[in-house]
Amino acid sequence: METEAAYTPYQIPNGGFEDGNLSGWRSYMLWKNETGIAAFDSSLVHGGTYFSSYPYGRDGNYQLGITSGSITWDQSTERMGYLRSSDFILGGSGWISFKLGGGRTPSFAYMSVRKVSDDTEVARFGNRHFNNTAIATTQYGSLITNAEAFLFQYYFNMTSVVSLGEYLYILLCDTSAWDWSILSADSFVTYIAEEPSPSVNQTATNILPSILGIDTADNTIKNGNFDTDLSNWSLSSDNTTNGWGRSSSNADIRSNRITGDADVGIIRSSAFTVTTNKYLKFNWAGGLRYDKQIFVSIKEVGTNIEKLRFVRRDNLSTKESFDFDNHICDLSSLSSSKKYYIEFADARTGGWGISYVDTVRTSSDNNPAGDRAVSISNLPLTFEMNYIQEAASYGAYFLQQTAPYCTELNGVNIPWSTLATEYETLSDSAKNYFVGTVTDTEIIGARERYLYLIDAYSAFTANKFMVNSLGAPYTGIIDPVLPPVINPSQNSAALLIIVAITFALAGGTAYIYKRKQRSYL
């Protein structure tokens, strides 16, 4: 479990991808640790269009796109995974804003906001305007003829679900393959000083699932036979048709009850525990060969993190059939002190995009061995910042904390000892990265401002705290992207005015920080 770091900023680093890469973000693989199928690759950050001609409607020079020079559309549609932001503290008005594209079915491609302390998911957002060319045209200001990956602007008041001062992070989720289970994204702003007034079309809808039966959960699956109705089960709400429903003639559930193979979506059980009965059994039929689209997830109540994923058993790798086969899922790795729920997923719209399920129950018996469903390995079970994010987060925090003193023309009162103490809490790997050769905008900006302060104020000279794990201080690295550091002997008042303009402050905490347009105190 990640701790809440004292140096967490209000605005996440590289929230608009204006570094031209994924600095400040961490990519997680979902499918068996196969790097070639990881959804979020740094090459997807670019300033181009999609499908050769359609504009994303980004802010600035870059966005997180759906294809790149090295990742084709066919490859991109099969990729899965997660992309985690650095931590941020909810401040200001408590509103956040972001742009999302893609994600035809929000059950499988969405943005999640989670608590740092325990990974609890507090909000979930899909792109509810997928391919709405009318709304895209209004937002863009000129005609948009395709809006599948167009970046729609959204706002949400996070104080409706958490309190100001909460430590949070953003997680982009691409959990299945094919049919626009892909996200484009841009402009994550996690600090807005004054409450905005978004239009109806700009207001994000929280689609966080509500899990049934949490208070009455035990080691059984409620209504797993579907004899009379779907009680104790719930359906996901998507832009597309969720076809899960009960077959009255056979007392099973099927994912094609509305329009047929084109139906997609999730059916979700009520909560259960794992104690004596550590095996899940059910009968399964349909297009089971499409294991990246038709699968079973076991998720943890509260975090909604997928702890286990199962696909058809080994001897059914080519199955396309209405005939049921028994499946056994091993749940013994799950905690007896937690609560979980099942999601049966159908993300396939083509031929045999069908899943049939019946007789869902828990059992203490794991035989016969040939009935065991395949468990997908190496799922990410927690989402912690890595040392690169840690370093970028401190850089953003350092800039945020020192910026008000630039405006006040009072650098001598900067809380140097506090900043030094907080830097000391960085891991050795983060310190080495912070002091090394990097391209992260927030780190470069923080270091250059730090060097200026050390040189400009004699009181700080003895406190050279930006050091690596061996205690070697940062002394400056030439970066061709940066303008030269302004000499302290230059007019300090003029210099501070430049800094105050460059770092537009909101409430003394938010800042705007643009690549190639930087000045330093």
VEXDREN-2710 file (C-alpha; in Angstrom, 1 decimal):
% VEXDREN-2710
k/r/px/py/pz
1/MET/0.0/0.0/0.0
2/GLU/1.4/3.4/-1.0
3/THR/1.9/6.1/1.7
4/GLU/0.7/9.6/1.3
5/ALA/3.9/11.6/0.5
6/ALA/4.3/15.1/2.0
7/TYR/5.6/16.4/-1.3
8/THR/2.5/15.5/-3.3
9/PRO/1.4/18.4/-5.6
10/TYR/-2.1/19.6/-6.4
11/GLN/-1.5/19.3/-10.2
12/ILE/-0.2/16.1/-11.6
13/PRO/3.0/16.3/-13.6
14/ASN/2.6/16.2/-17.4
15/GLY/-1.2/16.1/-17.1
16/GLY/-1.4/17.3/-20.7
17/PHE/1.4/15.2/-22.1
18/GLU/3.2/18.3/-23.1
19/ASP/6.5/16.7/-22.3
20/GLY/5.9/14.8/-25.5
21/ASN/6.1/11.4/-23.6
22/LEU/4.6/9.6/-20.6
23/SER/6.8/11.1/-18.0
24/GLY/4.8/11.4/-14.8
25/TRP/2.7/8.4/-15.7
26/ARG/3.3/4.7/-15.2
27/SER/2.1/2.0/-17.6
28/TYR/0.9/-1.4/-16.4
29/MET/0.5/-4.5/-18.5
30/LEU/-2.6/-6.7/-18.1
31/TRP/-2.1/-9.8/-20.3
32/LYS/0.6/-12.2/-19.1
33/ASN/3.3/-9.5/-19.0
34/GLU/3.5/-9.5/-22.8
35/THR/5.1/-6.1/-23.7
36/GLY/3.8/-6.3/-27.2
37/ILE/0.2/-6.1/-26.0
38/ALA/0.6/-3.2/-23.4
39/ALA/-2.0/-0.6/-24.2
40/PHE/-0.2/2.6/-23.1
41/ASP/3.1/3.1/-24.9
42/SER/5.1/6.3/-25.0
43/SER/5.0/6.4/-28.8
44/LEU/1.3/7.1/-28.6
45/VAL/2.0/10.6/-27.2
46/HIS/2.3/12.7/-30.4
47/GLY/0.9/15.8/-32.1
48/GLY/-0.7/14.1/-35.1
49/THR/-4.1/13.1/-36.2
50/TYR/-5.9/9.8/-36.3
51/PHE/-6.7/7.6/-39.3
52/SER/-4.5/10.0/-41.3
53/SER/-6.9/13.0/-41.3
54/TYR/-9.2/13.4/-38.2
55/PRO/-8.2/15.9/-35.6
56/TYR/-8.1/14.9/-31.9
57/GLY/-9.1/18.3/-30.7
58/ARG/-6.2/18.4/-28.2
59/ASP/-4.9/21.3/-26.1
60/GLY/-1.3/22.2/-26.7
61/ASN/1.1/20.3/-28.9
62/TYR/0.5/16.7/-27.8
63/GLN/-2.1/14.2/-26.8
64/LEU/-2.2/10.5/-25.9
65/GLY/-3.4/9.0/-29.1
66/ILE/-4.7/5.6/-30.4
67/THR/-2.0/4.8/-32.9
68/SER/1.6/5.8/-33.6
69/GLY/4.3/5.3/-36.1
70/SER/5.2/2.0/-34.4
71/ILE/1.7/0.8/-33.4
72/THR/-0.9/0.2/-36.1
73/TRP/-4.6/0.3/-35.6
74/ASP/-4.9/-3.5/-35.8
75/GLN/-2.2/-3.8/-33.1
76/SER/-3.7/-1.1/-30.9
77/THR/-7.1/-2.7/-30.8
78/GLU/-5.7/-5.8/-29.3
79/ARG/-3.7/-4.1/-26.6
80/MET/-4.8/-3.9/-22.9
81/GLY/-3.4/-2.4/-19.7
82/TYR/-3.5/0.6/-17.3
83/LEU/-1.9/4.0/-17.1
84/ARG/-1.4/5.6/-13.7
85/SER/-0.8/9.2/-13.0
86/SER/1.3/10.6/-10.2
87/ASP/-0.5/11.3/-6.9
88/PHE/-2.2/14.6/-6.3
89/ILE/-3.9/16.4/-3.4
90/LEU/-7.5/17.5/-4.1
91/GLY/-7.5/21.3/-3.6
92/GLY/-8.9/24.6/-4.8
93/SER/-12.6/24.2/-5.8
94/GLY/-12.4/20.5/-5.8
95/TRP/-13.2/20.2/-9.5
96/ILE/-11.0/18.4/-12.0
97/SER/-11.2/18.4/-15.8
98/PHE/-10.0/16.1/-18.5
99/LYS/-10.4/15.1/-22.2
100/LEU/-11.3/11.6/-23.3
101/GLY/-11.8/10.0/-26.6
102/GLY/-12.4/6.4/-27.8
103/GLY/-13.9/4.0/-25.2
104/ARG/-17.1/2.9/-27.1
105/THR/-18.0/0.6/-24.2
106/PRO/-17.1/2.2/-20.8
107/SER/-17.3/-1.2/-19.1
108/PHE/-14.0/-2.0/-20.7
109/ALA/-12.3/1.4/-21.3
110/TYR/-12.6/4.1/-18.7
111/MET/-10.9/6.6/-16.4
112/SER/-10.8/5.8/-12.7
113/VAL/-10.0/8.1/-9.7
114/ARG/-8.7/6.3/-6.6
115/LYS/-7.5/7.1/-3.1
116/VAL/-3.7/6.8/-2.6
117/SER/-4.2/5.3/0.9
118/ASP/-5.9/2.1/0.0
119/ASP/-6.7/2.2/-3.8
120/THR/-10.4/2.6/-3.1
121/GLU/-12.1/3.7/-6.3
122/VAL/-14.1/6.8/-5.7
123/ALA/-15.2/7.8/-9.2
124/ARG/-15.2/6.3/-12.7
125/PHE/-15.8/8.1/-16.0
126/GLY/-16.4/6.9/-19.5
127/ASN/-16.4/8.8/-22.8
128/ARG/-20.2/9.2/-23.0
129/HIS/-20.0/11.2/-26.3
130/PHE/-18.1/8.5/-28.3
131/ASN/-18.4/9.5/-32.0
132/ASN/-20.9/12.3/-31.4
133/THR/-19.9/14.5/-34.3
134/ALA/-22.4/17.2/-33.4
135/ILE/-21.0/17.8/-29.9
136/ALA/-17.4/17.5/-31.3
137/THR/-18.1/20.1/-34.0
138/THR/-19.4/22.5/-31.4
139/GLN/-16.4/22.0/-29.2
140/TYR/-13.9/22.1/-32.0
141/GLY/-15.4/25.1/-33.7
142/SER/-15.4/23.6/-37.2
143/LEU/-16.9/20.5/-38.9
144/ILE/-15.9/17.2/-37.4
145/THR/-16.9/14.2/-39.5
146/ASN/-15.5/11.4/-37.3
147/ALA/-15.4/11.6/-33.5
148/GLU/-14.4/8.1/-32.6
149/ALA/-11.1/9.2/-31.0
150/PHE/-12.0/12.9/-30.7
151/LEU/-11.2/14.3/-27.3
152/PHE/-14.3/15.5/-25.5
153/GLN/-14.0/18.0/-22.7
154/TYR/-15.3/16.9/-19.2
155/TYR/-15.5/18.4/-15.7
156/PHE/-16.4/16.8/-12.4
157/ASN/-16.7/18.0/-8.9
158/MET/-14.7/15.6/-6.8
159/THR/-15.9/17.0/-3.5
160/SER/-19.2/15.1/-4.3
161/VAL/-17.3/11.9/-3.5
162/VAL/-14.3/12.8/-1.3
163/SER/-13.1/15.7/0.8
164/LEU/-10.6/18.5/-0.1
165/GLY/-7.1/17.4/1.0
166/GLU/-7.6/13.8/-0.1
167/TYR/-4.6/12.2/-1.8
168/LEU/-5.8/10.7/-5.1
169/TYR/-4.5/9.3/-8.4
170/ILE/-5.9/8.8/-11.9
171/LEU/-5.9/5.4/-13.6
172/LEU/-6.7/5.0/-17.3
173/CYS/-8.1/1.5/-17.9
174/ASP/-8.2/-0.6/-21.1
175/THR/-9.3/-4.0/-20.0
176/SER/-10.3/-5.9/-23.2
177/ALA/-9.4/-6.2/-26.8
178/TRP/-11.2/-5.0/-30.0
179/ASP/-14.1/-2.8/-30.8
180/TRP/-12.8/0.6/-29.5
181/SER/-11.7/-0.6/-26.1
182/ILE/-9.1/2.1/-26.6
183/LEU/-8.7/5.5/-24.9
184/SER/-7.3/8.8/-26.2
185/ALA/-6.7/11.4/-23.6
186/ASP/-5.4/14.9/-22.8
187/SER/-5.5/17.8/-20.5
188/PHE/-5.9/16.3/-17.0
189/VAL/-6.2/19.3/-14.7
190/THR/-6.4/18.3/-11.1
191/TYR/-6.4/21.8/-9.6
192/ILE/-9.0/24.4/-10.5
193/ALA/-9.0/27.3/-8.2
194/GLU/-12.5/28.6/-8.8
195/GLU/-15.6/26.5/-9.4
196/PRO/-16.2/26.2/-13.2
197/SER/-19.5/26.3/-15.0
198/PRO/-19.5/23.4/-17.5
199/SER/-22.3/22.9/-19.9
200/VAL/-24.5/19.8/-19.7
201/ASN/-22.4/18.1/-22.4
202/GLN/-19.1/18.9/-20.5
203/THR/-20.2/17.4/-17.2
204/ALA/-18.8/14.0/-16.6
205/THR/-21.0/11.2/-15.3
206/ASN/-19.8/9.1/-12.4
207/ILE/-20.4/5.4/-13.5
208/LEU/-18.8/3.9/-10.4
209/PRO/-20.5/0.5/-10.0
210/SER/-22.7/-0.2/-7.0
211/ILE/-22.1/-3.7/-5.7
212/LEU/-25.1/-5.5/-4.3
213/GLY/-25.2/-7.5/-1.0
214/ILE/-22.1/-6.2/0.6
215/ASP/-23.6/-6.3/4.1
216/THR/-25.0/-9.8/3.7
217/ALA/-22.0/-11.4/1.8
218/ASP/-21.1/-15.0/2.7
219/ASN/-19.3/-17.8/0.9
220/THR/-22.1/-18.5/-1.5
221/ILE/-23.1/-17.0/-4.9
222/LYS/-26.7/-15.6/-4.6
223/ASN/-29.1/-16.7/-7.3
224/GLY/-26.4/-18.5/-9.3
225/ASN/-29.0/-20.7/-11.0
226/PHE/-31.1/-17.8/-12.4
227/ASP/-34.2/-19.9/-11.9
228/THR/-36.8/-17.1/-11.9
229/ASP/-35.1/-13.7/-12.3
230/LEU/-31.8/-11.7/-12.2
231/SER/-32.0/-10.8/-8.5
232/ASN/-28.7/-10.3/-6.8
233/TRP/-27.1/-9.5/-10.2
234/SER/-26.6/-6.1/-11.9
235/LEU/-25.8/-4.9/-15.4
236/SER/-23.2/-2.4/-16.5
237/SER/-24.5/0.8/-18.1
238/ASP/-22.7/1.4/-21.5
239/ASN/-23.0/3.6/-24.5
240/THR/-23.7/0.5/-26.5
241/THR/-26.3/-2.2/-25.9
242/ASN/-25.7/-4.5/-22.9
243/GLY/-27.4/-7.7/-24.0
244/TRP/-27.0/-9.7/-20.8
245/GLY/-30.3/-11.2/-19.7
246/ARG/-32.1/-14.3/-18.6
247/SER/-33.3/-17.0/-20.9
248/SER/-36.7/-18.0/-19.5
249/SER/-36.7/-21.3/-21.3
250/ASN/-33.4/-22.6/-20.1
251/ALA/-32.9/-20.6/-16.8
252/ASP/-29.4/-19.4/-17.8
253/ILE/-28.0/-15.9/-18.6
254/ARG/-26.9/-14.9/-22.1
255/SER/-25.1/-11.8/-23.4
256/ASN/-27.0/-11.6/-26.7
257/ARG/-30.6/-11.0/-25.5
258/ILE/-31.1/-7.6/-27.2
259/THR/-29.6/-7.5/-30.7
260/GLY/-27.5/-10.7/-30.9
261/ASP/-23.8/-11.0/-31.4
262/ALA/-23.3/-7.2/-31.4
263/ASP/-24.4/-7.0/-27.8
264/VAL/-21.6/-6.3/-25.3
265/GLY/-21.4/-5.6/-21.6
266/ILE/-21.0/-7.0/-18.2
267/ILE/-23.2/-8.8/-15.7
268/ARG/-22.1/-8.5/-12.1
269/SER/-22.8/-10.7/-9.1
270/SER/-23.5/-9.6/-5.6
271/ALA/-20.7/-9.7/-3.0
272/PHE/-19.3/-12.9/-1.6
273/THR/-16.4/-14.1/0.6
274/VAL/-13.8/-16.8/0.1
275/THR/-13.5/-19.0/3.2
276/THR/-14.3/-22.8/3.2
277/ASN/-15.4/-22.9/-0.5
278/LYS/-12.3/-21.7/-2.4
279/TYR/-13.4/-22.7/-5.9
280/LEU/-15.9/-21.1/-8.3
281/LYS/-17.8/-23.4/-10.6
282/PHE/-20.2/-22.6/-13.5
283/ASN/-21.3/-23.9/-16.9
284/TRP/-20.1/-21.9/-19.8
285/ALA/-20.8/-21.7/-23.6
286/GLY/-20.5/-19.4/-26.5
287/GLY/-17.5/-17.9/-28.4
288/LEU/-15.0/-18.9/-25.7
289/ARG/-12.1/-19.0/-28.2
290/TYR/-12.1/-15.1/-28.0
291/ASP/-10.4/-15.1/-24.7
292/LYS/-9.4/-11.4/-24.8
293/GLN/-13.0/-10.4/-25.1
294/ILE/-15.1/-13.1/-23.4
295/PHE/-13.8/-13.7/-19.9
296/VAL/-14.6/-13.9/-16.2
297/SER/-13.2/-11.4/-13.6
298/ILE/-13.1/-11.6/-9.8
299/LYS/-12.9/-8.1/-8.4
300/GLU/-12.4/-6.8/-4.9
301/VAL/-15.2/-4.8/-3.3
302/GLY/-14.1/-1.2/-2.6
303/THR/-11.1/-1.0/-4.8
304/ASN/-12.8/-2.7/-7.8
305/ILE/-9.3/-4.1/-8.7
306/GLU/-9.4/-7.2/-10.8
307/LYS/-7.7/-9.8/-8.6
308/LEU/-8.2/-12.8/-10.9
309/ARG/-9.2/-13.2/-14.6
310/PHE/-10.2/-16.6/-16.1
311/VAL/-10.8/-17.7/-19.7
312/ARG/-11.9/-20.9/-21.2
313/ARG/-10.2/-24.1/-20.1
314/ASP/-7.2/-25.3/-22.2
315/ASN/-9.1/-27.9/-24.2
316/LEU/-11.7/-25.4/-25.4
317/SER/-9.3/-22.9/-27.1
318/THR/-11.2/-23.2/-30.4
319/LYS/-14.7/-23.4/-28.9
320/GLU/-17.7/-21.7/-30.7
321/SER/-20.7/-23.6/-29.4
322/PHE/-24.0/-23.4/-27.6
323/ASP/-23.1/-26.5/-25.6
324/PHE/-22.2/-25.9/-22.0
325/ASP/-19.0/-27.1/-20.4
326/ASN/-18.2/-27.0/-16.7
327/HIS/-15.5/-24.6/-15.6
328/ILE/-13.6/-24.5/-12.2
329/CYS/-11.8/-21.3/-11.1
330/ASP/-9.3/-21.5/-8.3
331/LEU/-10.0/-18.6/-5.8
332/SER/-7.6/-19.9/-3.1
333/SER/-5.2/-16.9/-3.5
334/LEU/-7.9/-14.5/-2.3
335/SER/-8.1/-13.1/1.2
336/SER/-10.6/-14.5/3.6
337/SER/-11.0/-11.1/5.1
338/LYS/-12.0/-9.3/1.9
339/LYS/-15.2/-9.3/-0.2
340/TYR/-15.4/-9.9/-3.9
341/TYR/-17.7/-10.1/-6.8
342/ILE/-17.8/-11.8/-10.2
343/GLU/-18.1/-10.0/-13.6
344/PHE/-18.9/-12.1/-16.7
345/ALA/-17.7/-10.0/-19.6
346/ASP/-18.6/-10.0/-23.3
347/ALA/-16.6/-7.4/-25.3
348/ARG/-16.9/-9.0/-28.7
349/THR/-19.3/-7.6/-31.4
350/GLY/-18.4/-9.9/-34.2
351/GLY/-19.5/-13.5/-35.0
352/TRP/-19.8/-15.6/-31.9
353/GLY/-19.7/-12.6/-29.7
354/ILE/-21.8/-14.6/-27.2
355/SER/-21.4/-15.8/-23.7
356/TYR/-23.8/-18.2/-22.0
357/VAL/-23.5/-18.9/-18.2
358/ASP/-25.4/-21.1/-15.8
359/THR/-25.2/-22.7/-12.4
360/VAL/-22.7/-20.4/-10.7
361/ARG/-21.7/-21.6/-7.3
362/THR/-18.8/-21.9/-4.9
363/SER/-17.4/-25.3/-3.8
364/SER/-14.7/-26.9/-1.7
365/ASP/-14.1/-29.4/-4.5
366/ASN/-11.6/-28.7/-7.3
367/ASN/-12.1/-31.8/-9.4
368/PRO/-12.0/-32.8/-12.1
369/ALA/-8.7/-31.2/-13.0
370/GLY/-9.6/-31.0/-16.7
371/ASP/-12.4/-28.6/-16.0
372/ARG/-10.1/-25.9/-14.6
373/ALA/-10.4/-22.5/-16.3
374/VAL/-7.2/-20.8/-17.4
375/SER/-6.0/-18.1/-15.0
376/ILE/-4.4/-15.1/-16.7
377/SER/-1.1/-14.5/-15.1
378/ASN/0.6/-11.2/-13.9
379/LEU/-2.4/-9.1/-13.4
380/PRO/-1.4/-5.8/-11.6
381/LEU/-2.9/-6.2/-8.1
382/THR/-1.8/-2.8/-6.8
383/PHE/-1.1/0.5/-8.5
384/GLU/1.9/2.2/-6.8
385/MET/4.0/5.1/-8.1
386/ASN/7.4/4.1/-9.3
387/TYR/10.6/6.0/-8.5
388/ILE/10.4/8.1/-11.8
389/GLN/6.9/9.3/-10.8
390/GLU/8.2/9.9/-7.3
391/ALA/10.9/12.2/-8.6
392/ALA/8.6/14.0/-11.0
393/SER/6.1/14.5/-8.3
394/TYR/8.6/16.1/-6.0
395/GLY/9.7/18.4/-8.9
396/ALA/6.2/19.6/-9.5
397/TYR/5.7/20.1/-5.7
398/PHE/9.0/22.1/-5.5
399/LEU/7.8/24.4/-8.3
400/GLN/4.4/24.7/-6.7
401/GLN/5.7/25.6/-3.3
402/THR/8.3/28.1/-4.4
403/ALA/6.1/29.9/-7.1
404/PRO/4.2/32.1/-4.6
405/TYR/7.5/33.6/-3.4
406/CYS/8.3/34.6/-6.9
407/THR/5.1/36.5/-7.1
408/GLU/5.7/38.1/-3.7
409/LEU/9.4/39.0/-4.6
410/ASN/10.4/37.4/-1.3
411/GLY/12.6/34.4/-2.0
412/VAL/14.3/34.7/1.4
413/ASN/11.2/33.3/3.1
414/ILE/11.1/30.1/1.1
415/PRO/10.7/27.1/3.6
416/TRP/14.0/25.7/2.6
417/SER/14.4/23.3/5.6
418/THR/10.9/21.8/4.9
419/LEU/11.7/21.3/1.2
420/ALA/15.0/19.7/2.2
421/THR/13.3/17.3/4.7
422/GLU/10.7/16.3/2.1
423/TYR/13.4/15.7/-0.5
424/GLU/15.1/13.4/2.0
425/THR/12.0/11.1/2.1
426/LEU/12.5/10.2/-1.6
427/SER/13.7/6.7/-2.3
428/ASP/17.3/6.3/-3.4
429/SER/16.2/5.4/-6.9
430/ALA/14.1/8.6/-7.1
431/LYS/17.0/10.7/-5.9
432/ASN/19.3/9.2/-8.4
433/TYR/16.8/9.8/-11.2
434/PHE/16.1/13.4/-10.0
435/VAL/19.8/14.3/-10.1
436/GLY/20.5/12.4/-13.3
437/THR/20.0/13.2/-16.9
438/VAL/16.3/13.5/-17.5
439/THR/13.8/15.0/-19.9
440/ASP/10.9/15.4/-17.4
441/THR/9.8/19.1/-17.5
442/GLU/9.0/19.3/-13.8
443/ILE/12.3/17.9/-12.7
444/ILE/14.3/20.1/-15.0
445/GLY/12.4/23.2/-14.0
446/ALA/12.7/22.4/-10.3
447/ARG/16.5/21.8/-10.5
448/GLU/17.2/25.0/-12.4
449/ARG/15.2/27.0/-10.0
450/TYR/17.0/25.3/-7.1
451/LEU/20.4/26.1/-8.6
452/TYR/19.4/29.7/-9.0
453/LEU/18.1/29.9/-5.4
454/ILE/21.3/28.4/-4.0
455/ASP/23.4/31.0/-5.9
456/ALA/21.1/33.9/-5.2
457/TYR/20.6/33.5/-1.5
458/SER/23.6/33.0/0.7
459/ALA/21.4/31.6/3.5
460/PHE/20.7/28.6/1.3
461/THR/24.2/27.9/0.1
462/ALA/24.9/25.5/3.0
463/ASN/21.7/23.5/2.3
464/LYS/22.4/21.8/-1.0
465/PHE/19.9/19.0/-0.5
466/MET/19.3/17.9/-4.1
467/VAL/21.7/15.0/-3.9
468/ASN/21.8/11.4/-5.2
469/SER/21.8/8.3/-3.0
470/LEU/25.5/8.7/-2.3
471/GLY/25.1/12.3/-1.2
472/ALA/26.6/13.9/-4.3
473/PRO/24.8/17.2/-4.9
474/TYR/23.2/18.3/-8.2
475/THR/25.5/20.8/-9.9
476/GLY/23.7/21.4/-13.2
477/ILE/23.3/19.5/-16.5
478/ILE/23.3/21.3/-19.8
479/ASP/19.9/20.9/-21.4
480/PRO/19.6/22.2/-25.0
481/VAL/15.8/22.6/-24.5
482/LEU/16.2/25.1/-21.7
483/PRO/17.0/28.8/-22.0
484/PRO/20.2/29.7/-20.1
485/VAL/19.8/30.1/-16.4
486/ILE/19.4/33.8/-15.7
487/ASN/22.4/35.2/-13.9
488/PRO/21.6/36.3/-10.3
489/SER/23.3/39.6/-10.9
490/GLN/20.6/40.6/-13.4
491/ASN/17.8/42.8/-12.2
492/SER/15.9/40.7/-9.7
493/ALA/12.6/42.6/-9.8
494/ALA/12.4/42.1/-13.6
495/LEU/13.3/38.5/-13.2
496/LEU/10.6/37.9/-10.6
497/ILE/8.0/39.6/-12.8
498/ILE/8.9/37.2/-15.6
499/VAL/8.6/34.3/-13.3
500/ALA/5.3/35.5/-12.0
501/ILE/3.9/35.7/-15.5
502/THR/5.3/32.3/-16.5
503/PHE/3.8/30.6/-13.5
504/ALA/0.2/31.7/-13.4
505/LEU/-0.9/31.0/-9.9
506/ALA/-4.4/30.1/-8.7
507/GLY/-4.8/30.5/-5.0
508/GLY/-1.0/30.2/-4.5
509/THR/-0.9/26.6/-5.4
510/ALA/-1.8/25.8/-9.1
511/TYR/0.6/26.6/-11.9
512/ILE/0.8/26.6/-15.6
513/TYR/4.1/25.2/-16.9
514/LYS/4.8/25.1/-20.6
515/ARG/7.7/23.4/-22.4
516/LYS/10.3/25.8/-24.0
517/GLN/8.7/28.8/-22.2
518/ARG/10.4/28.6/-18.8
519/SER/11.9/31.1/-16.5
520/TYR/13.4/30.5/-13.1
521/LEU/13.7/32.4/-9.9
END
